[in-house]
Amino acid sequence: MAKKMHNTPNLDELEKGKWPSFVTGLKRLAKDKDIAVDLLGQLEASYKTRKGYWKGG
């Protein structure tokens, strides 16, 4: 991984539940894929700002 992982305290909370979390899988992918690092950063920003960055066509 060339990119540094983003600080993701809000996403970390999702991993603490009793159900499997998609965040765990993304963090595993982020070890090898820079695009997953970027996605985690964008998801964290979305949780902080409460704004969606993905719009349907």
Biopython code that builds the backbone (N, CA, C, O; Angstrom):
import numpy as np
from Bio.PDB.StructureBuilder import StructureBuilder

atoms = [
    (1, "MET", "N", (0.847, -1.178, 0.000)),
    (1, "MET", "CA", (0.000, 0.000, 0.000)),
    (1, "MET", "C", (0.888, 1.236, 0.000)),
    (1, "MET", "O", (1.741, 1.401, 0.873)),
    (2, "ALA", "N", (0.686, 2.079, -0.962)),
    (2, "ALA", "CA", (1.471, 3.298, -1.063)),
    (2, "ALA", "C", (0.840, 4.449, -0.286)),
    (2, "ALA", "O", (1.545, 5.322, 0.223)),
    (3, "LYS", "N", (-0.486, 4.448, -0.196)),
    (3, "LYS", "CA", (-1.178, 5.538, 0.484)),
    (3, "LYS", "C", (-1.316, 5.254, 1.974)),
    (3, "LYS", "O", (-1.435, 4.107, 2.406)),
    (4, "LYS", "N", (-1.296, 6.338, 2.742)),
    (4, "LYS", "CA", (-1.485, 6.231, 4.184)),
    (4, "LYS", "C", (-2.978, 6.098, 4.490)),
    (4, "LYS", "O", (-3.803, 6.778, 3.880)),
    (5, "MET", "N", (-3.319, 5.223, 5.432)),
    (5, "MET", "CA", (-4.718, 5.035, 5.817)),
    (5, "MET", "C", (-5.251, 6.303, 6.478)),
    (5, "MET", "O", (-4.543, 6.983, 7.220)),
    (6, "HIS", "N", (-6.512, 6.601, 6.190)),
    (6, "HIS", "CA", (-7.188, 7.739, 6.805)),
    (6, "HIS", "C", (-7.629, 7.367, 8.215)),
    (6, "HIS", "O", (-7.875, 6.197, 8.506)),
    (7, "ASN", "N", (-7.727, 8.352, 9.077)),
    (7, "ASN", "CA", (-8.292, 8.144, 10.403)),
    (7, "ASN", "C", (-9.801, 7.983, 10.232)),
    (7, "ASN", "O", (-10.456, 8.863, 9.674)),
    (8, "THR", "N", (-10.363, 6.862, 10.709)),
    (8, "THR", "CA", (-11.782, 6.561, 10.457)),
    (8, "THR", "C", (-12.523, 6.182, 11.741)),
    (8, "THR", "O", (-12.990, 5.049, 11.863)),
    (9, "PRO", "N", (-12.640, 7.100, 12.694)),
    (9, "PRO", "CA", (-13.312, 6.748, 13.957)),
    (9, "PRO", "C", (-14.787, 6.385, 13.785)),
    (9, "PRO", "O", (-15.286, 5.509, 14.492)),
    (10, "ASN", "N", (-15.489, 7.035, 12.866)),
    (10, "ASN", "CA", (-16.906, 6.714, 12.660)),
    (10, "ASN", "C", (-17.082, 5.340, 12.030)),
    (10, "ASN", "O", (-17.972, 4.585, 12.421)),
    (11, "LEU", "N", (-16.243, 5.016, 11.065)),
    (11, "LEU", "CA", (-16.330, 3.699, 10.442)),
    (11, "LEU", "C", (-15.907, 2.602, 11.413)),
    (11, "LEU", "O", (-16.423, 1.486, 11.356)),
    (12, "ASP", "N", (-14.970, 2.917, 12.302)),
    (12, "ASP", "CA", (-14.546, 1.940, 13.310)),
    (12, "ASP", "C", (-15.714, 1.537, 14.204)),
    (12, "ASP", "O", (-15.785, 0.394, 14.655)),
    (13, "GLU", "N", (-16.615, 2.457, 14.458)),
    (13, "GLU", "CA", (-17.796, 2.152, 15.276)),
    (13, "GLU", "C", (-18.679, 1.100, 14.609)),
    (13, "GLU", "O", (-19.303, 0.287, 15.290)),
    (14, "LEU", "N", (-18.732, 1.117, 13.283)),
    (14, "LEU", "CA", (-19.542, 0.135, 12.566)),
    (14, "LEU", "C", (-18.996, -1.281, 12.736)),
    (14, "LEU", "O", (-19.750, -2.251, 12.650)),
    (15, "GLU", "N", (-17.707, -1.403, 12.972)),
    (15, "GLU", "CA", (-17.089, -2.721, 13.144)),
    (15, "GLU", "C", (-17.366, -3.321, 14.519)),
    (15, "GLU", "O", (-17.160, -4.517, 14.720)),
    (16, "LYS", "N", (-17.820, -2.527, 15.446)),
    (16, "LYS", "CA", (-18.025, -2.995, 16.819)),
    (16, "LYS", "C", (-19.342, -3.725, 17.024)),
    (16, "LYS", "O", (-19.547, -4.325, 18.079)),
    (17, "GLY", "N", (-20.238, -3.692, 16.048)),
    (17, "GLY", "CA", (-21.536, -4.342, 16.175)),
    (17, "GLY", "C", (-21.423, -5.856, 16.124)),
    (17, "GLY", "O", (-20.351, -6.406, 15.874)),
    (18, "LYS", "N", (-22.556, -6.524, 16.367)),
    (18, "LYS", "CA", (-22.528, -7.987, 16.391)),
    (18, "LYS", "C", (-22.602, -8.601, 14.995)),
    (18, "LYS", "O", (-22.358, -9.797, 14.836)),
    (19, "TRP", "N", (-22.934, -7.806, 13.988)),
    (19, "TRP", "CA", (-23.030, -8.308, 12.622)),
    (19, "TRP", "C", (-21.746, -8.004, 11.859)),
    (19, "TRP", "O", (-21.059, -7.031, 12.170)),
    (20, "PRO", "N", (-21.417, -8.821, 10.870)),
    (20, "PRO", "CA", (-20.218, -8.540, 10.060)),
    (20, "PRO", "C", (-20.336, -7.175, 9.382)),
    (20, "PRO", "O", (-21.419, -6.769, 8.959)),
    (21, "SER", "N", (-19.229, -6.491, 9.290)),
    (21, "SER", "CA", (-19.227, -5.136, 8.749)),
    (21, "SER", "C", (-18.502, -5.086, 7.408)),
    (21, "SER", "O", (-17.463, -5.723, 7.229)),
    (22, "PHE", "N", (-19.055, -4.329, 6.476)),
    (22, "PHE", "CA", (-18.388, -4.125, 5.189)),
    (22, "PHE", "C", (-17.088, -3.351, 5.376)),
    (22, "PHE", "O", (-16.195, -3.425, 4.533)),
    (23, "VAL", "N", (-16.978, -2.616, 6.466)),
    (23, "VAL", "CA", (-15.779, -1.817, 6.731)),
    (23, "VAL", "C", (-14.568, -2.729, 6.927)),
    (23, "VAL", "O", (-13.465, -2.409, 6.482)),
    (24, "THR", "N", (-14.775, -3.853, 7.587)),
    (24, "THR", "CA", (-13.688, -4.804, 7.810)),
    (24, "THR", "C", (-13.125, -5.283, 6.475)),
    (24, "THR", "O", (-11.910, -5.360, 6.295)),
    (25, "GLY", "N", (-14.012, -5.600, 5.553)),
    (25, "GLY", "CA", (-13.572, -6.033, 4.229)),
    (25, "GLY", "C", (-12.841, -4.939, 3.472)),
    (25, "GLY", "O", (-11.839, -5.203, 2.807)),
    (26, "LEU", "N", (-13.336, -3.716, 3.569)),
    (26, "LEU", "CA", (-12.671, -2.599, 2.893)),
    (26, "LEU", "C", (-11.280, -2.344, 3.470)),
    (26, "LEU", "O", (-10.341, -2.047, 2.732)),
    (27, "LYS", "N", (-11.154, -2.461, 4.779)),
    (27, "LYS", "CA", (-9.838, -2.254, 5.394)),
    (27, "LYS", "C", (-8.863, -3.345, 4.963)),
    (27, "LYS", "O", (-7.673, -3.086, 4.783)),
    (28, "ARG", "N", (-9.370, -4.559, 4.800)),
    (28, "ARG", "CA", (-8.524, -5.655, 4.331)),
    (28, "ARG", "C", (-8.065, -5.365, 2.891)),
    (28, "ARG", "O", (-6.895, -5.559, 2.560)),
    (29, "LEU", "N", (-8.982, -4.905, 2.047)),
    (29, "LEU", "CA", (-8.630, -4.552, 0.667)),
    (29, "LEU", "C", (-7.665, -3.374, 0.608)),
    (29, "LEU", "O", (-6.816, -3.308, -0.281)),
    (30, "ALA", "N", (-7.793, -2.448, 1.549)),
    (30, "ALA", "CA", (-6.960, -1.238, 1.551)),
    (30, "ALA", "C", (-5.484, -1.548, 1.769)),
    (30, "ALA", "O", (-4.624, -0.722, 1.464)),
    (31, "LYS", "N", (-5.187, -2.725, 2.292)),
    (31, "LYS", "CA", (-3.782, -3.103, 2.473)),
    (31, "LYS", "C", (-3.071, -3.244, 1.131)),
    (31, "LYS", "O", (-1.861, -3.036, 1.037)),
    (32, "ASP", "N", (-3.833, -3.600, 0.086)),
    (32, "ASP", "CA", (-3.239, -3.823, -1.232)),
    (32, "ASP", "C", (-3.697, -2.842, -2.303)),
    (32, "ASP", "O", (-3.008, -2.655, -3.306)),
    (33, "LYS", "N", (-4.845, -2.219, -2.104)),
    (33, "LYS", "CA", (-5.433, -1.372, -3.145)),
    (33, "LYS", "C", (-5.625, 0.058, -2.646)),
    (33, "LYS", "O", (-6.350, 0.304, -1.682)),
    (34, "ASP", "N", (-4.964, 0.989, -3.319)),
    (34, "ASP", "CA", (-5.085, 2.401, -2.941)),
    (34, "ASP", "C", (-6.510, 2.921, -3.092)),
    (34, "ASP", "O", (-6.928, 3.805, -2.344)),
    (35, "ILE", "N", (-7.254, 2.383, -4.046)),
    (35, "ILE", "CA", (-8.619, 2.864, -4.260)),
    (35, "ILE", "C", (-9.493, 2.581, -3.038)),
    (35, "ILE", "O", (-10.404, 3.353, -2.741)),
    (36, "ALA", "N", (-9.226, 1.490, -2.331)),
    (36, "ALA", "CA", (-9.987, 1.182, -1.118)),
    (36, "ALA", "C", (-9.641, 2.167, -0.004)),
    (36, "ALA", "O", (-10.501, 2.504, 0.810)),
    (37, "VAL", "N", (-8.400, 2.630, 0.041)),
    (37, "VAL", "CA", (-7.998, 3.650, 1.018)),
    (37, "VAL", "C", (-8.792, 4.933, 0.760)),
    (37, "VAL", "O", (-9.297, 5.562, 1.690)),
    (38, "ASP", "N", (-8.891, 5.308, -0.509)),
    (38, "ASP", "CA", (-9.653, 6.510, -0.876)),
    (38, "ASP", "C", (-11.131, 6.356, -0.541)),
    (38, "ASP", "O", (-11.762, 7.297, -0.059)),
    (39, "LEU", "N", (-11.684, 5.174, -0.795)),
    (39, "LEU", "CA", (-13.094, 4.929, -0.499)),
    (39, "LEU", "C", (-13.366, 5.045, 0.999)),
    (39, "LEU", "O", (-14.372, 5.630, 1.400)),
    (40, "LEU", "N", (-12.483, 4.498, 1.824)),
    (40, "LEU", "CA", (-12.649, 4.623, 3.276)),
    (40, "LEU", "C", (-12.619, 6.090, 3.703)),
    (40, "LEU", "O", (-13.403, 6.501, 4.558)),
    (41, "GLY", "N", (-11.727, 6.873, 3.120)),
    (41, "GLY", "CA", (-11.664, 8.299, 3.438)),
    (41, "GLY", "C", (-12.926, 9.034, 3.028)),
    (41, "GLY", "O", (-13.407, 9.905, 3.752)),
    (42, "GLN", "N", (-13.459, 8.685, 1.870)),
    (42, "GLN", "CA", (-14.683, 9.337, 1.399)),
    (42, "GLN", "C", (-15.888, 8.920, 2.242)),
    (42, "GLN", "O", (-16.753, 9.747, 2.530)),
    (43, "LEU", "N", (-15.953, 7.659, 2.635)),
    (43, "LEU", "CA", (-17.038, 7.201, 3.503)),
    (43, "LEU", "C", (-16.991, 7.907, 4.855)),
    (43, "LEU", "O", (-18.026, 8.316, 5.383)),
    (44, "GLU", "N", (-15.798, 8.048, 5.408)),
    (44, "GLU", "CA", (-15.650, 8.741, 6.692)),
    (44, "GLU", "C", (-16.109, 10.193, 6.562)),
    (44, "GLU", "O", (-16.800, 10.711, 7.439)),
    (45, "ALA", "N", (-15.723, 10.846, 5.468)),
    (45, "ALA", "CA", (-16.159, 12.228, 5.241)),
    (45, "ALA", "C", (-17.676, 12.300, 5.132)),
    (45, "ALA", "O", (-18.294, 13.240, 5.632)),
    (46, "SER", "N", (-18.271, 11.317, 4.485)),
    (46, "SER", "CA", (-19.724, 11.280, 4.332)),
    (46, "SER", "C", (-20.416, 11.146, 5.688)),
    (46, "SER", "O", (-21.440, 11.785, 5.929)),
    (47, "TYR", "N", (-19.863, 10.321, 6.567)),
    (47, "TYR", "CA", (-20.441, 10.180, 7.909)),
    (47, "TYR", "C", (-20.293, 11.472, 8.712)),
    (47, "TYR", "O", (-21.193, 11.836, 9.468)),
    (48, "LYS", "N", (-19.167, 12.165, 8.554)),
    (48, "LYS", "CA", (-18.947, 13.409, 9.298)),
    (48, "LYS", "C", (-19.864, 14.528, 8.820)),
    (48, "LYS", "O", (-20.444, 15.251, 9.630)),
    (49, "THR", "N", (-19.994, 14.670, 7.502)),
    (49, "THR", "CA", (-20.767, 15.782, 6.947)),
    (49, "THR", "C", (-22.243, 15.453, 6.784)),
    (49, "THR", "O", (-23.057, 16.340, 6.528)),
    (50, "ARG", "N", (-22.591, 14.168, 6.933)),
    (50, "ARG", "CA", (-23.963, 13.678, 6.743)),
    (50, "ARG", "C", (-24.478, 14.023, 5.352)),
    (50, "ARG", "O", (-25.650, 14.349, 5.166)),
    (51, "LYS", "N", (-23.576, 13.943, 4.385)),
    (51, "LYS", "CA", (-23.909, 14.257, 3.004)),
    (51, "LYS", "C", (-23.537, 13.069, 2.124)),
    (51, "LYS", "O", (-22.471, 12.476, 2.288)),
    (52, "GLY", "N", (-24.412, 12.729, 1.203)),
    (52, "GLY", "CA", (-24.110, 11.656, 0.262)),
    (52, "GLY", "C", (-23.308, 12.181, -0.915)),
    (52, "GLY", "O", (-23.606, 13.251, -1.445)),
    (53, "TYR", "N", (-22.312, 11.447, -1.318)),
    (53, "TYR", "CA", (-21.474, 11.858, -2.435)),
    (53, "TYR", "C", (-21.752, 11.040, -3.681)),
    (53, "TYR", "O", (-21.096, 11.225, -4.707)),
    (54, "TRP", "N", (-22.725, 10.131, -3.600)),
    (54, "TRP", "CA", (-23.058, 9.274, -4.727)),
    (54, "TRP", "C", (-24.496, 9.559, -5.122)),
    (54, "TRP", "O", (-25.408, 9.479, -4.299)),
    (55, "LYS", "N", (-24.682, 9.882, -6.352)),
    (55, "LYS", "CA", (-26.023, 10.183, -6.858)),
    (55, "LYS", "C", (-26.365, 9.200, -7.966)),
    (55, "LYS", "O", (-25.519, 8.844, -8.786)),
    (56, "GLY", "N", (-27.597, 8.776, -7.973)),
    (56, "GLY", "CA", (-28.054, 7.871, -9.022)),
    (56, "GLY", "C", (-28.242, 8.611, -10.336)),
    (56, "GLY", "O", (-28.407, 9.831, -10.350)),
    (57, "GLY", "N", (-28.218, 7.884, -11.425)),
    (57, "GLY", "CA", (-28.323, 8.485, -12.743)),
    (57, "GLY", "C", (-29.690, 8.751, -13.107)),
    (57, "GLY", "O", (-29.950, 9.261, -14.197)),
]
sb = StructureBuilder()
sb.init_structure("model")
sb.init_model(0)
sb.init_chain("A")
sb.init_seg("    ")
for serial, (resi, resn, name, xyz) in enumerate(atoms, 1):
    if name == "N":
        sb.init_residue(resn, " ", resi, " ")
    sb.init_atom(name, np.array(xyz, "f"), 0.0, 1.0, " ", f" {name:<3s}", serial, name[0])
structure = sb.get_structure()
